[in-house]
Amino acid sequence: YPTHLMLKLMRNKLIDITQGIRSYRWGLKKFFKLGTYLQ
């Protein structure tokens, strides 16, 4: 693998991971809001 290709792949992977974490946290927030709404 050429180095720039590896870096590009790693960068894409990092972006995927951060977006996954963000959507996961957003889902948790929505879940907790729903929980407090139902109480």
Secondary structure, 3 states (H helix, E strand, C coil): CCHHHHHHHHHHHHHHHHHHHHHHHHHHHHHHHHHHHHC
